Amino acid sequence: MSTERRDDGHDRNAICLGGPCHGLLTHIDQDIGVLVVPVPRRSPDAPEVCARYRITRERVRYCGQVEPYIALRWADPPPPCSCGA
């Protein structure tokens, strides 16, 4: 898996849906499983954090792209409710 950003965009074949990496384009070489994706840092001092994404059979079309992206769905559990409910 590669999350590096390139100008040409031709090597990216998957998109993260949901969670902290929503919309991030990446490249994957496997058909099934769960991937650990580095969450983009908001500043250079921010700690490195990762999120888990599950590879799905779902495909997402995007304008200007011939091939659809593989949908990666956020697999981490939602944070516990802090509202006291």
N, CA, C and O atoms as CSV, one atom per row, in Angstrom:
chain,resi,resn,atom,element,x,y,z
A,1,MET,N,N,0.843,-1.170,0.000
A,1,MET,CA,C,0.000,0.000,0.000
A,1,MET,C,C,0.886,1.229,0.000
A,1,MET,O,O,1.916,1.258,0.673
A,2,SER,N,N,0.492,2.233,-0.745
A,2,SER,CA,C,1.240,3.477,-0.824
A,2,SER,C,C,0.270,4.638,-0.711
A,2,SER,O,O,-0.708,4.711,-1.456
A,3,THR,N,N,0.539,5.551,0.221
A,3,THR,CA,C,-0.331,6.717,0.365
A,3,THR,C,C,0.373,7.987,-0.095
A,3,THR,O,O,-0.131,9.088,0.124
A,4,GLU,N,N,1.532,7.842,-0.730
A,4,GLU,CA,C,2.234,9.032,-1.186
A,4,GLU,C,C,1.409,9.738,-2.251
A,4,GLU,O,O,0.700,9.102,-3.030
A,5,ARG,N,N,1.511,11.038,-2.270
A,5,ARG,CA,C,0.738,11.820,-3.227
A,5,ARG,C,C,1.602,12.064,-4.457
A,5,ARG,O,O,2.769,12.443,-4.349
A,6,ARG,N,N,1.016,11.844,-5.621
A,6,ARG,CA,C,1.705,12.076,-6.880
A,6,ARG,C,C,0.887,13.033,-7.716
A,6,ARG,O,O,-0.333,13.118,-7.574
A,7,ASP,N,N,1.573,13.757,-8.596
A,7,ASP,CA,C,0.889,14.716,-9.449
A,7,ASP,C,C,0.052,14.039,-10.522
A,7,ASP,O,O,-1.019,14.536,-10.872
A,8,ASP,N,N,0.530,12.893,-11.059
A,8,ASP,CA,C,-0.190,12.262,-12.169
A,8,ASP,C,C,-1.427,11.499,-11.715
A,8,ASP,O,O,-2.388,11.404,-12.478
A,9,GLY,N,N,-1.441,10.951,-10.503
A,9,GLY,CA,C,-2.598,10.261,-9.964
A,9,GLY,C,C,-2.938,8.944,-10.629
A,9,GLY,O,O,-3.947,8.332,-10.278
A,10,HIS,N,N,-2.141,8.486,-11.568
A,10,HIS,CA,C,-2.475,7.278,-12.316
A,10,HIS,C,C,-2.243,5.989,-11.530
A,10,HIS,O,O,-2.832,4.963,-11.869
A,11,ASP,N,N,-1.424,6.006,-10.516
A,11,ASP,CA,C,-1.145,4.771,-9.789
A,11,ASP,C,C,-2.091,4.533,-8.619
A,11,ASP,O,O,-2.035,3.469,-8.002
A,12,ARG,N,N,-2.944,5.472,-8.299
A,12,ARG,CA,C,-3.864,5.310,-7.170
A,12,ARG,C,C,-5.122,4.588,-7.640
A,12,ARG,O,O,-5.741,4.976,-8.631
A,13,ASN,N,N,-5.488,3.535,-6.917
A,13,ASN,CA,C,-6.631,2.722,-7.336
A,13,ASN,C,C,-7.671,2.524,-6.240
A,13,ASN,O,O,-8.619,1.762,-6.428
A,14,ALA,N,N,-7.513,3.199,-5.091
A,14,ALA,CA,C,-8.447,3.017,-3.976
A,14,ALA,C,C,-8.702,4.355,-3.290
A,14,ALA,O,O,-7.871,5.262,-3.322
A,15,ILE,N,N,-9.879,4.449,-2.668
A,15,ILE,CA,C,-10.257,5.665,-1.945
A,15,ILE,C,C,-10.800,5.285,-0.571
A,15,ILE,O,O,-11.595,4.353,-0.445
A,16,CYS,N,N,-10.363,6.014,0.458
A,16,CYS,CA,C,-10.845,5.791,1.824
A,16,CYS,C,C,-12.195,6.489,1.984
A,16,CYS,O,O,-12.356,7.647,1.601
A,17,LEU,N,N,-13.149,5.778,2.548
A,17,LEU,CA,C,-14.484,6.325,2.773
A,17,LEU,C,C,-14.808,6.260,4.263
A,17,LEU,O,O,-14.761,5.191,4.872
A,18,GLY,N,N,-15.133,7.404,4.837
A,18,GLY,CA,C,-15.426,7.490,6.259
A,18,GLY,C,C,-14.151,7.642,7.072
A,18,GLY,O,O,-13.045,7.479,6.557
A,19,GLY,N,N,-14.321,7.950,8.324
A,19,GLY,CA,C,-13.179,8.036,9.231
A,19,GLY,C,C,-12.247,9.198,8.960
A,19,GLY,O,O,-12.577,10.101,8.190
A,20,PRO,N,N,-11.086,9.178,9.589
A,20,PRO,CA,C,-10.165,10.315,9.523
A,20,PRO,C,C,-9.447,10.472,8.184
A,20,PRO,O,O,-8.873,11.531,7.930
A,21,CYS,N,N,-9.459,9.461,7.325
A,21,CYS,CA,C,-8.791,9.546,6.017
A,21,CYS,C,C,-9.787,9.688,4.876
A,21,CYS,O,O,-9.429,9.464,3.720
A,22,HIS,N,N,-11.025,10.054,5.176
A,22,HIS,CA,C,-12.075,10.134,4.157
A,22,HIS,C,C,-11.608,10.937,2.939
A,22,HIS,O,O,-11.169,12.080,3.060
A,23,GLY,N,N,-11.714,10.310,1.767
A,23,GLY,CA,C,-11.335,10.967,0.527
A,23,GLY,C,C,-9.889,10.775,0.116
A,23,GLY,O,O,-9.513,11.157,-0.993
A,24,LEU,N,N,-9.066,10.191,0.980
A,24,LEU,CA,C,-7.657,9.967,0.656
A,24,LEU,C,C,-7.538,8.907,-0.432
A,24,LEU,O,O,-8.111,7.824,-0.312
A,25,LEU,N,N,-6.800,9.213,-1.486
A,25,LEU,CA,C,-6.550,8.251,-2.550
A,25,LEU,C,C,-5.244,7.528,-2.259
A,25,LEU,O,O,-4.277,8.136,-1.799
A,26,THR,N,N,-5.221,6.225,-2.531
A,26,THR,CA,C,-4.051,5.411,-2.247
A,26,THR,C,C,-3.937,4.304,-3.286
A,26,THR,O,O,-4.799,4.171,-4.154
A,27,HIS,N,N,-2.891,3.523,-3.201
A,27,HIS,CA,C,-2.705,2.377,-4.086
A,27,HIS,C,C,-2.656,1.114,-3.232
A,27,HIS,O,O,-1.933,1.060,-2.237
A,28,ILE,N,N,-3.425,0.100,-3.621
A,28,ILE,CA,C,-3.383,-1.179,-2.925
A,28,ILE,C,C,-3.107,-2.288,-3.928
A,28,ILE,O,O,-3.443,-2.179,-5.108
A,29,ASP,N,N,-2.486,-3.361,-3.435
A,29,ASP,CA,C,-2.133,-4.507,-4.274
A,29,ASP,C,C,-2.803,-5.789,-3.808
A,29,ASP,O,O,-2.387,-6.874,-4.214
A,30,GLN,N,N,-3.813,-5.701,-2.978
A,30,GLN,CA,C,-4.483,-6.895,-2.479
A,30,GLN,C,C,-5.977,-6.776,-2.664
A,30,GLN,O,O,-6.503,-5.677,-2.840
A,31,ASP,N,N,-6.669,-7.918,-2.624
A,31,ASP,CA,C,-8.105,-7.951,-2.894
A,31,ASP,C,C,-8.973,-8.000,-1.648
A,31,ASP,O,O,-10.119,-7.550,-1.677
A,32,ILE,N,N,-8.447,-8.541,-0.553
A,32,ILE,CA,C,-9.233,-8.675,0.672
A,32,ILE,C,C,-8.388,-8.277,1.872
A,32,ILE,O,O,-7.159,-8.244,1.798
A,33,GLY,N,N,-9.055,-7.977,2.969
A,33,GLY,CA,C,-8.334,-7.709,4.204
A,33,GLY,C,C,-8.603,-6.331,4.762
A,33,GLY,O,O,-9.472,-5.596,4.294
A,34,VAL,N,N,-7.824,-6.008,5.782
A,34,VAL,CA,C,-7.891,-4.724,6.456
A,34,VAL,C,C,-6.515,-4.083,6.341
A,34,VAL,O,O,-5.495,-4.731,6.577
A,35,LEU,N,N,-6.498,-2.814,5.980
A,35,LEU,CA,C,-5.252,-2.069,5.830
A,35,LEU,C,C,-5.110,-1.057,6.945
A,35,LEU,O,O,-6.104,-0.562,7.475
A,36,VAL,N,N,-3.871,-0.750,7.302
A,36,VAL,CA,C,-3.594,0.331,8.245
A,36,VAL,C,C,-3.120,1.508,7.412
A,36,VAL,O,O,-2.097,1.427,6.732
A,37,VAL,N,N,-3.870,2.605,7.469
A,37,VAL,CA,C,-3.601,3.792,6.653
A,37,VAL,C,C,-3.135,4.923,7.569
A,37,VAL,O,O,-3.820,5.243,8.541
A,38,PRO,N,N,-1.981,5.536,7.279
A,38,PRO,CA,C,-1.551,6.684,8.084
A,38,PRO,C,C,-2.496,7.867,7.876
A,38,PRO,O,O,-2.814,8.228,6.743
A,39,VAL,N,N,-2.934,8.459,8.972
A,39,VAL,CA,C,-3.809,9.625,8.912
A,39,VAL,C,C,-2.939,10.840,8.583
A,39,VAL,O,O,-1.915,11.059,9.230
A,40,PRO,N,N,-3.340,11.638,7.575
A,40,PRO,CA,C,-2.551,12.832,7.249
A,40,PRO,C,C,-2.422,13.745,8.471
A,40,PRO,O,O,-3.403,14.003,9.168
A,41,ARG,N,N,-1.210,14.227,8.720
A,41,ARG,CA,C,-0.958,15.107,9.867
A,41,ARG,C,C,-1.417,16.518,9.554
A,41,ARG,O,O,-1.269,16.997,8.430
A,42,ARG,N,N,-1.973,17.176,10.553
A,42,ARG,CA,C,-2.407,18.569,10.393
A,42,ARG,C,C,-1.239,19.538,10.577
A,42,ARG,O,O,-1.285,20.678,10.113
A,43,SER,N,N,-0.193,19.069,11.259
A,43,SER,CA,C,1.012,19.874,11.436
A,43,SER,C,C,2.197,18.920,11.580
A,43,SER,O,O,2.009,17.753,11.924
A,44,PRO,N,N,3.413,19.402,11.321
A,44,PRO,CA,C,4.592,18.529,11.446
A,44,PRO,C,C,4.810,18.022,12.870
A,44,PRO,O,O,5.440,16.983,13.069
A,45,ASP,N,N,4.294,18.749,13.861
A,45,ASP,CA,C,4.464,18.347,15.262
A,45,ASP,C,C,3.422,17.339,15.733
A,45,ASP,O,O,3.560,16.768,16.815
A,46,ALA,N,N,2.398,17.117,14.947
A,46,ALA,CA,C,1.325,16.193,15.353
A,46,ALA,C,C,1.864,14.760,15.395
A,46,ALA,O,O,2.697,14.386,14.569
A,47,PRO,N,N,1.394,13.965,16.349
A,47,PRO,CA,C,1.855,12.574,16.425
A,47,PRO,C,C,1.339,11.762,15.243
A,47,PRO,O,O,0.296,12.077,14.671
A,48,GLU,N,N,2.068,10.725,14.887
A,48,GLU,CA,C,1.634,9.847,13.799
A,48,GLU,C,C,0.504,8.952,14.300
A,48,GLU,O,O,0.635,8.277,15.321
A,49,VAL,N,N,-0.605,8.958,13.567
A,49,VAL,CA,C,-1.786,8.177,13.920
A,49,VAL,C,C,-2.198,7.374,12.687
A,49,VAL,O,O,-2.046,7.836,11.556
A,50,CYS,N,N,-2.714,6.182,12.914
A,50,CYS,CA,C,-3.173,5.339,11.809
A,50,CYS,C,C,-4.635,4.942,12.032
A,50,CYS,O,O,-5.128,4.937,13.160
A,51,ALA,N,N,-5.304,4.616,10.946
A,51,ALA,CA,C,-6.688,4.144,11.005
A,51,ALA,C,C,-6.782,2.880,10.155
A,51,ALA,O,O,-6.049,2.714,9.180
A,52,ARG,N,N,-7.696,1.998,10.540
A,52,ARG,CA,C,-7.875,0.752,9.800
A,52,ARG,C,C,-9.014,0.908,8.803
A,52,ARG,O,O,-10.071,1.451,9.123
A,53,TYR,N,N,-8.775,0.415,7.574
A,53,TYR,CA,C,-9.777,0.442,6.506
A,53,TYR,C,C,-9.912,-0.949,5.901
A,53,TYR,O,O,-8.918,-1.625,5.637
A,54,ARG,N,N,-11.161,-1.365,5.686
A,54,ARG,CA,C,-11.465,-2.680,5.132
A,54,ARG,C,C,-11.646,-2.558,3.617
A,54,ARG,O,O,-12.357,-1.674,3.138
A,55,ILE,N,N,-10.995,-3.455,2.870
A,55,ILE,CA,C,-11.152,-3.493,1.414
A,55,ILE,C,C,-12.529,-4.072,1.104
A,55,ILE,O,O,-12.907,-5.103,1.660
A,56,THR,N,N,-13.280,-3.414,0.219
A,56,THR,CA,C,-14.622,-3.880,-0.136
A,56,THR,C,C,-14.685,-4.216,-1.623
A,56,THR,O,O,-13.750,-3.940,-2.375
A,57,ARG,N,N,-15.791,-4.810,-2.031
A,57,ARG,CA,C,-16.031,-5.062,-3.457
A,57,ARG,C,C,-16.612,-3.829,-4.134
A,57,ARG,O,O,-16.701,-3.767,-5.360
A,58,GLU,N,N,-17.000,-2.863,-3.338
A,58,GLU,CA,C,-17.617,-1.640,-3.856
A,58,GLU,C,C,-16.611,-0.848,-4.693
A,58,GLU,O,O,-15.425,-0.798,-4.365
A,59,ARG,N,N,-17.087,-0.235,-5.768
A,59,ARG,CA,C,-16.255,0.600,-6.633
A,59,ARG,C,C,-16.890,1.982,-6.720
A,59,ARG,O,O,-18.113,2.111,-6.769
A,60,VAL,N,N,-16.049,3.011,-6.739
A,60,VAL,CA,C,-16.508,4.388,-6.766
A,60,VAL,C,C,-15.978,5.044,-8.035
A,60,VAL,O,O,-14.769,5.084,-8.262
A,61,ARG,N,N,-16.880,5.553,-8.853
A,61,ARG,CA,C,-16.489,6.250,-10.087
A,61,ARG,C,C,-16.196,7.712,-9.772
A,61,ARG,O,O,-16.820,8.316,-8.899
A,62,TYR,N,N,-15.240,8.262,-10.498
A,62,TYR,CA,C,-14.863,9.657,-10.314
A,62,TYR,C,C,-14.696,10.290,-11.682
A,62,TYR,O,O,-14.134,9.679,-12.591
A,63,CYS,N,N,-15.179,11.503,-11.829
A,63,CYS,CA,C,-15.103,12.205,-13.124
A,63,CYS,C,C,-13.668,12.252,-13.640
A,63,CYS,O,O,-12.738,12.560,-12.895
A,64,GLY,N,N,-13.507,11.946,-14.910
A,64,GLY,CA,C,-12.195,12.022,-15.536
A,64,GLY,C,C,-11.340,10.784,-15.369
A,64,GLY,O,O,-10.256,10.714,-15.948
A,65,GLN,N,N,-11.790,9.800,-14.595
A,65,GLN,CA,C,-11.032,8.570,-14.389
A,65,GLN,C,C,-11.706,7.431,-15.143
A,65,GLN,O,O,-12.916,7.235,-15.034
A,66,VAL,N,N,-10.915,6.681,-15.909
A,66,VAL,CA,C,-11.461,5.573,-16.690
A,66,VAL,C,C,-11.882,4.424,-15.775
A,66,VAL,O,O,-12.978,3.883,-15.914
A,67,GLU,N,N,-11.017,4.060,-14.851
A,67,GLU,CA,C,-11.292,2.945,-13.938
A,67,GLU,C,C,-11.859,3.459,-12.616
A,67,GLU,O,O,-11.409,4.493,-12.121
A,68,PRO,N,N,-12.838,2.760,-12.033
A,68,PRO,CA,C,-13.352,3.169,-10.719
A,68,PRO,C,C,-12.352,2.826,-9.615
A,68,PRO,O,O,-11.521,1.931,-9.767
A,69,TYR,N,N,-12.449,3.547,-8.515
A,69,TYR,CA,C,-11.601,3.292,-7.355
A,69,TYR,C,C,-12.194,2.170,-6.503
A,69,TYR,O,O,-13.413,2.015,-6.434
A,70,ILE,N,N,-11.337,1.399,-5.861
A,70,ILE,CA,C,-11.752,0.398,-4.885
A,70,ILE,C,C,-12.126,1.156,-3.609
A,70,ILE,O,O,-11.359,1.998,-3.144
A,71,ALA,N,N,-13.286,0.866,-3.048
A,71,ALA,CA,C,-13.736,1.552,-1.834
A,71,ALA,C,C,-13.132,0.883,-0.605
A,71,ALA,O,O,-13.266,-0.325,-0.410
A,72,LEU,N,N,-12.471,1.677,0.212
A,72,LEU,CA,C,-11.935,1.227,1.496
A,72,LEU,C,C,-12.808,1.835,2.575
A,72,LEU,O,O,-12.838,3.056,2.726
A,73,ARG,N,N,-13.516,1.011,3.327
A,73,ARG,CA,C,-14.435,1.493,4.370
A,73,ARG,C,C,-13.732,1.508,5.721
A,73,ARG,O,O,-13.005,0.576,6.065
A,74,TRP,N,N,-13.954,2.568,6.475
A,74,TRP,CA,C,-13.355,2.724,7.798
A,74,TRP,C,C,-13.756,1.557,8.674
A,74,TRP,O,O,-14.944,1.259,8.805
A,75,ALA,N,N,-12.782,0.890,9.275
A,75,ALA,CA,C,-13.042,-0.311,10.066
A,75,ALA,C,C,-12.872,-0.100,11.562
A,75,ALA,O,O,-13.228,-0.981,12.344
A,76,ASP,N,N,-12.340,1.039,11.982
A,76,ASP,CA,C,-12.162,1.287,13.413
A,76,ASP,C,C,-13.510,1.555,14.061
A,76,ASP,O,O,-14.388,2.163,13.449
A,77,PRO,N,N,-13.674,1.103,15.292
A,77,PRO,CA,C,-14.953,1.373,15.973
A,77,PRO,C,C,-15.086,2.863,16.260
A,77,PRO,O,O,-14.082,3.547,16.458
A,78,PRO,N,N,-16.312,3.372,16.286
A,78,PRO,CA,C,-16.493,4.793,16.618
A,78,PRO,C,C,-16.051,5.053,18.056
A,78,PRO,O,O,-16.105,4.155,18.896
A,79,PRO,N,N,-15.612,6.290,18.342
A,79,PRO,CA,C,-15.195,6.588,19.705
A,79,PRO,C,C,-16.383,6.491,20.665
A,79,PRO,O,O,-17.526,6.685,20.250
A,80,PRO,N,N,-16.130,6.194,21.939
A,80,PRO,CA,C,-17.228,6.112,22.902
A,80,PRO,C,C,-17.931,7.468,23.036
A,80,PRO,O,O,-17.317,8.525,22.892
A,81,CYS,N,N,-19.205,7.405,23.311
A,81,CYS,CA,C,-19.999,8.625,23.458
A,81,CYS,C,C,-19.547,9.359,24.716
A,81,CYS,O,O,-19.463,8.771,25.794
A,82,SER,N,N,-19.260,10.639,24.568
A,82,SER,CA,C,-18.810,11.425,25.709
A,82,SER,C,C,-19.912,12.351,26.242
A,82,SER,O,O,-19.674,13.207,27.094
A,83,CYS,N,N,-21.126,12.148,25.709
A,83,CYS,CA,C,-22.215,13.040,26.121
A,83,CYS,C,C,-22.951,12.528,27.355
A,83,CYS,O,O,-23.901,13.168,27.807
A,84,GLY,N,N,-22.544,11.409,27.900
A,84,GLY,CA,C,-23.162,10.882,29.100
A,84,GLY,C,C,-24.447,10.085,28.836
A,84,GLY,O,O,-25.155,9.725,29.776
A,85,ALA,N,N,-24.742,9.814,27.584
A,85,ALA,CA,C,-25.975,9.066,27.262
A,85,ALA,C,C,-25.764,7.577,27.416
A,85,ALA,O,O,-26.687,6.796,27.189
